[in-house]
Amino acid sequence: MPTKFKELPEPEAKGPASRGRVSNWSWVFLLAVVAALALGSWTLLVAILGLALLILVHEFGHFIAAKVFGMRVEKFYVGFP
């Protein structure tokens, strides 16, 4: 039996002020990279960048799966909105 889903209302425009804003988690990531470079800990730097790449690929998998199953995806985002 097919199920019909309700249409979601269109999201409100947030304006140009919210568009190019950098996430707080981006600053934390940048701070961790700079700290690893300042301390000369290449192992820590490789671990941070490796974990970031792993998370990015994982979240991209969610994005692709949603597209394949026909969900409307408005943007690709890693972290919390």
C-alpha positions in Angstrom: 0.0 0.0 0.0 1.7 3.2 -1.1 2.1 5.9 1.5 1.7 9.6 0.7 3.9 11.9 2.6 2.9 15.5 3.5 4.8 18.2 1.7 7.1 20.1 4.0 6.8 23.9 3.9 9.6 25.7 2.1 12.3 26.9 4.5 12.4 30.6 5.1 15.1 32.6 3.5 17.8 33.3 6.1 19.3 36.2 4.2 22.8 37.0 3.1 24.1 37.4 6.6 23.9 33.7 7.4 25.2 32.4 4.1 29.0 32.6 4.4 29.2 32.0 8.1 31.9 29.7 9.3 30.8 27.0 11.8 32.3 27.0 15.3 33.5 23.5 14.7 35.6 24.8 11.8 37.4 27.1 14.2 38.0 24.2 16.6 39.4 22.1 13.8 41.7 24.9 12.6 42.9 25.5 16.2 43.7 21.8 16.6 45.7 21.8 13.4 47.6 25.0 14.4 48.3 23.5 17.8 49.6 20.3 16.3 51.9 22.3 14.0 53.1 24.6 16.8 53.9 21.6 19.0 55.7 19.9 16.2 53.6 16.8 16.6 53.2 15.4 13.1 51.6 12.3 14.5 48.8 14.4 16.1 48.4 16.4 12.8 48.0 13.2 10.7 45.5 11.8 13.2 43.4 15.0 13.2 43.4 15.2 9.4 42.7 11.5 9.0 39.8 11.7 11.4 38.4 14.7 9.5 38.7 12.9 6.2 37.0 9.8 7.7 34.1 11.9 9.0 33.8 13.8 5.6 33.6 10.5 3.7 31.0 9.1 6.1 28.7 12.1 5.9 29.1 12.1 2.1 27.8 8.5 2.2 24.6 9.8 4.0 24.3 12.5 1.3 24.6 10.0 -1.6 22.2 7.5 0.0 19.6 10.2 0.5 19.9 11.2 -3.2 19.7 7.6 -4.4 16.5 7.0 -2.4 14.8 10.2 -3.7 15.0 12.4 -0.7 15.2 16.1 -1.3 18.6 17.3 -0.1 19.2 21.0 0.1 22.9 21.1 1.1 25.8 18.9 2.1 26.9 19.8 5.6 29.2 18.3 8.2 28.6 19.1 11.8 25.6 20.8 13.5 23.6 23.5 11.7 
